């Protein structure tokens, strides 16, 4: 039993393989199975971030609030870590670690577990997807990584994390944006709404130009949609001239004589044929001798 506790933990394999993946259930199971002796204080300077952590930007205000709470009440829930060659890697709880450092703590309560790299990735992605607002690009990269890691479809992922398939598809579509525009979204210089409008365009230079206009001119999403529709998606309307009635009579007469489709327009007659033999048949009808 003790060996099992030091490893993944009884019942966690079922959680990872279940239809729905919820970080709360995974951490709850680990906490339930951990004995008091297994909750240990680990020095903050021994902790390294999870290499699979998708979050690149942490909300400073949110961290300050958590830091104040930790100063007053301590760390309410232990973090989960994995022993590595040098110190420990954070599996779940990086925000708690960062806030504890801000609060001036030297140690943090931790539970050590031996997760595989794939499980570390899944937990890092799930913790962020289900607890904190990632930027849209971070969310897109998280989806991409977990789909590749679990070898599942977008439909499967939607079910597992409780999102709609269209949401998954729209978010992943943002990865087609130029890197410079992805960075603008990552830094929240443009919104998700702006990015979704831009992701429907093909020309990368146009996308970059429009993204800069959004920032420089403080364009709303609606402003951007109008600009795209009026400038970049303008449809060319071809006005079809009504065919003179005498041409229709000529078409019908030729169709009957040649037994094929015929189109008559100004200064042009088009005769359709299906094969070389059919062409020779039409030429014979027209008494045209090709030698």
Protein Blocks (a to p, Z undefined) as FASTA:
>chain_A
ZZmmmmnoghklmmmmmmbdcfklmmmmmmmmpcfklpccddfklpccdfklmbfbdcfk
lmmmmmmmmmmnopfbacdddddfeopadfbhplmmmmmmmnopabdcdddddddfklmm
mmmmmmmmmmpccdfklmmmmmmmmmmmnopafklmmmmnopafklmmmmmmmmmpcfkl
mmmmmnomacfklmmmmmmpmblmlmmmmmmmmmmnopafklmmmmmmmmmmcccddddd
dddfklmmmmmmmmmmnopacdddehiacdddfbfklmmmmmmmnopacZZ
